[in-house]
Amino acid sequence: MTDVFYRAPANPYPTIDHGEGVYLFDKDGHRYLDGASGALVANLGHGRREIAQAMAAQAERVAFAHTMRFTSEAQEELARRIAALLPFGLRHTYPVSGGSEATETAVKLARQYFLETGEPKRFKVLTRWASYHGNSLGALSASGHIGRRRPYEPLLSPAFVHFAPPGPACPGPGPDGECSCTRALRAAIEQAGPDTVAAILMEPVGGSANSGLVPHPGYMQAVGRIARAYGILLIADEVMTGFGRTGLTLGMEHFEVAPDMITAAKGLSGGYAPLGAVVTADRVYEAIRSGSGRFAHGFTYGGHPVACAAGAKALEILERERLIENAAAMGELLRAGLEDLLPRHEVMREVRGLGLMQAVVLETDQRPGARAARLSDIAFDAGLIVYAGSGGPEGLLGDHVLLAPPLIVRAEEVSELLDRFDRALSALH
C-alpha cells in the first residue's frame, strides 16, 4: 500500500534516481534511453546543472510574487528571448504553468479579443477530430481525442466545434486552392455560423492523437486563407512541436503560415520546471492594451519567477548549442532508420513526422490502442522509452508510437534507439 495516488494504481513503478543526457537511471540501476523525451518535454536532455543553478539563484532571491502586482527579471528575460527567437511577429508572451493552461488561456484570449473589437457574438472555437490540446475540461473540450473525451463527455463544452482532420490519401488542393479536407473546415464554419466563430485551433503535426501526421502540401496555407477570409483567429498548438522539436523553431514554419497566437509548453523549459505560454502577434495584444487594458484571466503560478528562470536558461542553451539544427540533422537519421525497418516488420504500416518527432503507425489489434501500449511496455522493459498514442481519423481506431529523443541526441544514440526499437518490434510479434 502506498500514499501516492498513481496514474495507474494497479501498475508497479520503478523509482527514478537520476538522468544524464538522453538517459534515465532508476534506483535499481536500470538505464533507459529516453526515446520520447518523457512526453516530448526533456528537449535539452537530463542533468543540465546550469538550469538547476539558474533556478536556485532565482529561488534564493524570490521564489514567488503575484503577477497582479509584480513583474520579475526572470519573466522579462523569458519574454525577450521568446520574442527574439520566434518568427511571424509573435512577440507578446503570457506565461502559464503548462500546455493545458496555455490552451485555456488562448481560448479565453480569443474570446476577449472579439469583445474588445466589437464582435461579441464570436465565441466558438473550431478544432479537429484526432487532436489533443490538454486534459483540463476546457482543453479536453477542444481536443478531438475520442478515447480521452469519452469518460468526461457530459462535462465538455459545446462551444468547441470539431471537423475532420486532413486525410492521408487526399491529393491536396485543386485549382481553387482547396480540397475536401479544407472544404470540411469551411462547411463547419458555415454550419456554426461565421459570425459566431472566434478561433481555429490546430496542431501543426499530430501529437498524442494521429501521432506524427503532417498535413499534405497546401492544407495549412488553405486553412490560413479561410481564417483570414472569415476574420477568425488562427491558434497553433505548438506545445509538442515548438522550440525546435520538428527541426525548425515552430512547426508552423514548415508551412510558412503565420498564426495569430501559439500555445507552448513542454520543451519551453526542457521539463526543468512547469512552464507554458501563449505568445501573440501585435494585433491581439494591442486589442487588449488599447481596449479595456486588462486580460480578464489568470492562474496563480503564471509567470512564476523560478519557472521563468528555467525557461530563459533553457532557451539560451537551445540557441547556444544549435539544437534546432541538430534536431533537423538527427531527425533525418532517425527517419531513414525507421524506414529501413518497415519491410522487416509487418506490424509497421507507416513512418511519418518531422525532425525529431517521428511516428510509427502500427497495424491495429482487436482492441484499439492495445498494440501501441504493448509495444511501449516491451520497449520500456528493454530500456527504451517511446510514447504510445491512439486514435485517428476513424475515431478510436489507430495505434502509433512517437519516437522523439532529446534534441541533444547524437548519431550513435540514434543508432542505439533504432536497435532497441527493432528488437522491441520483433518481441511484439
C-alpha positions in Angstrom: 0.0 0.0 0.0 1.3 3.5 -0.9 0.3 7.0 -0.1 0.7 8.1 -3.7 -2.3 8.1 -6.0 -0.6 6.8 -9.1 -1.9 7.4 -12.6 -2.4 3.7 -12.9 -2.6 2.4 -9.3 -2.5 -1.2 -10.3 0.8 -0.8 -12.0 4.3 -1.1 -10.5 6.5 1.9 -10.9 10.3 1.9 -10.8 11.8 4.8 -8.7 13.7 7.3 -10.8 17.1 8.1 -9.5 18.8 10.5 -11.9 19.2 11.5 -15.5 22.2 12.2 -17.7 22.0 13.3 -21.3 19.5 11.1 -23.2 19.4 8.5 -20.4 17.5 8.0 -17.2 18.5 5.7 -14.4 16.3 4.1 -11.7 17.1 3.2 -8.1 17.7 -0.4 -9.2 20.5 0.6 -11.6 18.5 0.1 -14.8 19.3 2.5 -17.6 16.7 3.8 -20.1 17.2 5.6 -23.3 14.6 8.3 -23.2 13.4 8.0 -26.8 10.3 10.1 -26.0 11.9 12.9 -24.0 9.4 11.9 -21.3 6.3 13.2 -23.1 8.2 15.3 -25.7 9.3 17.5 -22.8 13.0 16.9 -22.0 14.3 18.6 -25.1 17.6 19.6 -23.6 18.3 16.2 -22.0 18.7 15.3 -18.4 21.2 16.6 -15.8 21.6 20.2 -17.0 23.3 21.7 -14.0 23.3 25.3 -15.3 19.5 25.3 -15.4 19.3 24.0 -11.9 21.7 26.7 -10.8 19.6 29.4 -12.5 16.5 28.1 -10.7 18.3 28.0 -7.4 19.7 31.5 -7.8 16.2 32.9 -8.6 14.7 31.0 -5.6 17.3 32.5 -3.3 16.2 36.0 -4.4 12.5 35.5 -4.5 10.5 32.3 -5.3 7.1 33.8 -5.8 5.5 37.2 -6.4 1.9 37.6 -7.6 1.7 38.9 -11.2 -1.3 41.1 -10.3 1.3 43.3 -8.5 4.8 42.5 -9.8 6.8 41.5 -12.8 10.2 39.9 -12.4 13.5 40.0 -14.2 13.1 36.3 -15.0 9.7 36.8 -16.6 11.0 39.8 -18.6 14.1 37.8 -19.8 12.0 34.8 -20.8 9.7 37.1 -22.9 12.7 38.8 -24.5 14.2 35.5 -25.5 10.9 34.2 -26.9 10.3 37.4 -28.9 13.9 37.2 -30.4 13.5 33.5 -31.3 10.0 33.2 -32.8 9.0 34.0 -36.4 5.8 35.6 -37.7 6.0 38.7 -35.4 4.9 36.6 -32.4 6.4 38.6 -29.5 3.9 39.0 -26.6 4.3 36.3 -24.0 1.7 35.4 -21.4 3.4 32.7 -19.2 1.4 29.9 -17.6 2.3 26.5 -16.0 1.8 24.1 -18.8 0.0 23.1 -22.0 -3.5 22.7 -20.7 -3.3 26.1 -19.1 -2.0 27.5 -22.4 -5.0 26.2 -24.3 -7.4 27.6 -21.7 -5.6 30.9 -21.9 -5.6 31.1 -25.7 -9.3 30.3 -25.9 -10.2 32.9 -23.4 -7.9 35.5 -25.0 -9.6 34.8 -28.4 -13.0 35.4 -26.8 -11.9 38.6 -25.2 -10.2 39.8 -28.4 -13.6 39.9 -30.1 -15.3 41.5 -27.1 -12.7 44.3 -27.3 -13.0 44.7 -31.1 -16.8 44.9 -31.1 -17.9 41.4 -32.2 -19.4 39.9 -29.0 -21.2 37.1 -30.8 -17.9 35.3 -31.6 -17.1 32.7 -29.0 -16.9 29.3 -30.8 -13.6 27.5 -31.4 -13.1 25.1 -34.2 -10.7 22.2 -33.7 -10.1 18.9 -35.4 -11.1 15.3 -34.6 -8.0 13.2 -33.8 -6.3 16.1 -31.9 -5.2 16.7 -28.4 -4.9 20.1 -26.6 -4.8 19.2 -22.9 -6.6 17.5 -20.0 -8.4 20.3 -18.2 -12.1 20.4 -19.1 -11.8 23.3 -21.5 -8.7 21.9 -23.2 -10.3 18.5 -23.3 -13.4 20.0 -24.8 -11.2 21.4 -27.5 -9.5 18.1 -28.1 -10.7 15.6 -30.6 -9.2 12.6 -29.0 -12.3 10.4 -28.6 -10.7 7.9 -26.1 -9.7 10.7 -23.7 -13.0 12.6 -24.2 -15.4 9.6 -23.7 -15.4 9.3 -19.8 -16.0 13.1 -19.4 -18.4 13.7 -22.3 -21.2 15.1 -20.1 -18.8 17.8 -18.7 -17.4 19.0 -22.1 -18.4 22.3 -23.6 -20.5 22.6 -26.8 -18.6 25.8 -27.7 -16.0 23.7 -29.4 -16.9 22.5 -32.9 -14.9 19.6 -34.4 -14.2 18.9 -38.0 -12.3 16.2 -39.9 -8.5 16.2 -39.9 -6.6 16.2 -43.2 -6.9 12.8 -44.9 -3.7 11.0 -45.5 -4.9 10.0 -49.0 -6.0 13.5 -50.0 -4.2 14.7 -53.2 -4.2 18.3 -51.9 -5.8 21.5 -53.1 -7.2 21.7 -56.6 -7.3 24.8 -58.9 -9.5 26.7 -56.4 -6.8 26.3 -53.7 -8.9 23.9 -51.6 -9.5 20.2 -51.2 -12.1 18.0 -49.5 -10.3 18.5 -46.1 -10.4 22.3 -46.2 -13.9 22.2 -47.5 -14.8 20.3 -44.4 -13.4 23.2 -42.4 -15.4 25.8 -44.4 -18.6 23.7 -44.0 -18.0 23.6 -40.2 -17.7 27.4 -40.1 -20.8 27.9 -42.2 -22.8 25.4 -40.1 -21.6 27.0 -36.8 -22.4 30.5 -38.1 -19.4 32.5 -39.3 -20.2 35.5 -37.1 -20.0 33.2 -34.0 -16.6 31.6 -34.6 -13.7 33.2 -32.7 -10.8 30.9 -33.5 -9.4 27.8 -35.2 -7.1 25.8 -33.0 -4.9 23.1 -34.5 -1.6 21.2 -34.1 0.9 21.6 -37.0 1.9 18.0 -36.6 -0.2 15.3 -34.9 0.8 14.5 -31.3 -0.9 12.2 -28.8 -3.7 11.5 -31.4 -2.8 11.0 -35.0 0.9 10.9 -34.0 3.3 12.4 -36.5 0.6 13.3 -39.1 2.0 16.0 -41.3 -0.8 17.8 -43.4 -0.5 17.4 -47.1 1.0 20.3 -49.1 -1.3 23.3 -49.4 -3.5 22.3 -46.5 -2.2 24.7 -43.9 -2.0 27.5 -46.4 -5.7 27.0 -47.3 -6.6 27.0 -43.6 -4.8 30.3 -43.2 -6.7 31.8 -46.1 -10.0 30.6 -44.8 -9.3 32.0 -41.3 -8.5 35.4 -42.8 -11.5 35.4 -45.1 -13.9 34.8 -42.2 -12.0 37.1 -39.8 -11.2 34.2 -37.5 -8.1 34.0 -35.3 -5.7 31.1 -36.1 -4.1 29.5 -33.0 -1.3 27.0 -33.5 -0.8 24.4 -30.7 3.0 24.2 -30.6 3.1 22.5 -27.2 4.8 19.5 -28.6 6.2 20.9 -31.8 7.6 24.3 -30.6 11.1 25.3 -29.8 13.0 23.0 -32.2 11.3 19.6 -32.0 10.5 19.4 -35.7 13.8 20.8 -36.9 12.6 24.4 -37.1 11.7 26.8 -34.2 8.0 26.3 -34.7 6.1 23.6 -36.5 4.1 26.2 -38.5 7.3 27.4 -40.1 7.3 24.3 -42.3 4.1 25.6 -43.9 5.0 29.3 -43.9 1.7 30.1 -42.3 1.6 32.8 -39.6 -0.7 32.1 -36.7 -2.2 34.9 -34.5 -1.2 33.0 -31.4 0.7 29.9 -30.4 0.4 27.8 -27.3 3.7 26.5 -26.0 4.9 24.4 -23.0 7.0 21.1 -22.7 10.2 22.0 -24.5 9.9 25.7 -23.5 11.7 24.8 -20.2 13.0 21.4 -21.2 11.0 19.9 -18.4 13.1 21.6 -15.7 10.0 23.5 -14.4 6.3 23.5 -15.1 6.1 26.2 -17.7 3.9 27.1 -20.7 3.0 30.2 -22.5 0.6 31.9 -25.0 2.5 34.1 -27.4 0.6 36.5 -29.6 1.1 38.8 -32.5 0.7 42.6 -32.1 -2.9 42.9 -33.1 -4.1 40.5 -30.3 -2.0 42.2 -27.7 -3.0 45.7 -28.8 -6.7 44.9 -28.8 -6.4 44.3 -25.0 -3.9 47.0 -24.2 -5.8 49.8 -26.0 -9.2 48.4 -25.2 -10.1 47.5 -21.6 -6.4 47.4 -20.7 -6.9 44.1 -18.7 -7.0 40.5 -19.7 -9.7 39.0 -17.5 -7.9 35.9 -16.7 -5.0 34.5 -14.7 -3.5 31.4 -12.9 -1.8 31.6 -9.6 1.5 30.2 -10.8 1.6 32.0 -14.2 4.9 33.9 -14.6 6.4 32.1 -11.6 9.9 33.5 -11.3 11.7 30.2 -10.8 9.9 28.6 -13.7 10.6 31.6 -15.9 14.3 31.5 -14.9 14.4 27.8 -16.0 12.8 28.7 -19.3 15.1 31.6 -20.1 18.2 29.5 -19.4 16.7 26.6 -21.5 16.2 28.9 -24.5 19.8 30.3 -24.1 21.1 26.7 -24.3 18.9 25.9 -27.2 20.4 28.7 -29.2 24.0 28.4 -28.0 24.3 24.7 -28.8 22.4 25.0 -32.1 20.0 22.3 -31.0 17.3 23.1 -33.6 19.8 22.4 -36.3 20.8 19.2 -34.5 17.1 18.2 -34.4 16.8 18.5 -38.1 20.0 16.5 -38.8 19.3 13.8 -36.3 15.7 13.7 -37.4 16.8 12.7 -40.9 18.9 9.9 -39.4 16.0 8.6 -37.3 13.6 8.8 -40.2 15.9 6.9 -42.5 16.5 4.2 -39.9 12.8 3.7 -39.2 12.1 3.5 -42.9 14.7 0.8 -43.1 12.8 -1.2 -40.5 9.5 -1.0 -42.5 10.0 -4.1 -44.7 11.2 -6.1 -41.8 8.2 -5.8 -39.5 4.7 -6.4 -40.9 3.2 -4.7 -37.9 4.6 -1.3 -39.1 2.2 0.4 -41.5 3.8 3.8 -42.0 6.6 6.2 -40.8 5.7 9.9 -40.6 6.7 13.1 -38.9 9.1 15.9 -38.9 12.5 16.4 -37.3 12.8 14.6 -34.0 9.1 13.9 -33.9 8.8 10.7 -35.8 5.9 8.3 -35.5 5.4 4.7 -36.4 1.8 3.7 -37.3 1.0 0.1 -36.4 -1.5 -2.4 -37.6 -4.4 -2.0 -35.1 -5.2 -5.0 -33.0 -8.7 -6.1 -31.9 -8.6 -3.5 -29.1 -7.7 0.0 -30.3 -4.6 1.3 -28.7 -3.6 -2.1 -27.2 -0.8 -2.8 -29.7 0.9 0.6 -29.2 0.6 0.2 -25.4 2.1 -3.3 -25.6 5.0 -2.2 -27.8 5.7 0.7 -25.4 5.8 -1.7 -22.4 8.1 -4.2 -24.2 10.4 -1.3 -25.2 10.4 0.0 -21.6 11.3 -3.4 -20.2 14.2 -3.4 -22.7 15.5 0.0 -21.6 13.9 2.2 -24.3 11.1 4.8 -23.7 8.7 5.5 -26.5 5.4 7.5 -26.4 2.3 5.4 -27.2 -0.6 7.1 -28.9 -4.0 6.1 -30.1 -6.8 7.4 -32.3 -7.0 8.7 -35.8 -9.4 10.0 -38.4 -11.6 6.9 -37.8 -12.1 7.9 -34.1 -10.8 5.3 -31.6 -9.0 3.3 -34.2 -5.3 3.9 -34.7 -2.2 2.6 -33.0 1.0 4.5 -33.2 4.1 5.4 -31.2 6.2 8.6 -31.2 10.0 8.4 -31.2 11.2 11.8 -30.0 14.5 11.8 -28.2 16.0 14.9 -26.7 17.3 17.4 -29.2 20.9 16.8 -27.9 20.8 13.2 -29.3 23.9 12.1 -31.2 24.2 9.8 -34.2 25.4 6.8 -32.1 22.5 7.3 -29.7 20.0 7.3 -32.6 21.6 4.0 -33.7 21.1 2.6 -30.2 17.5 3.8 -30.2 16.8 2.1 -33.6 18.4 -1.1 -32.5 16.4 -1.3 -29.3 13.2 -0.4 -31.2 13.9 -3.1 -33.8 14.2 -5.7 -31.0 11.0 -4.4 -29.4 9.1 -4.8 -32.6 10.5 -8.4 -33.0 9.3 -9.2 -29.5 5.9 -7.7 -30.2 5.4 -10.3 -33.0 
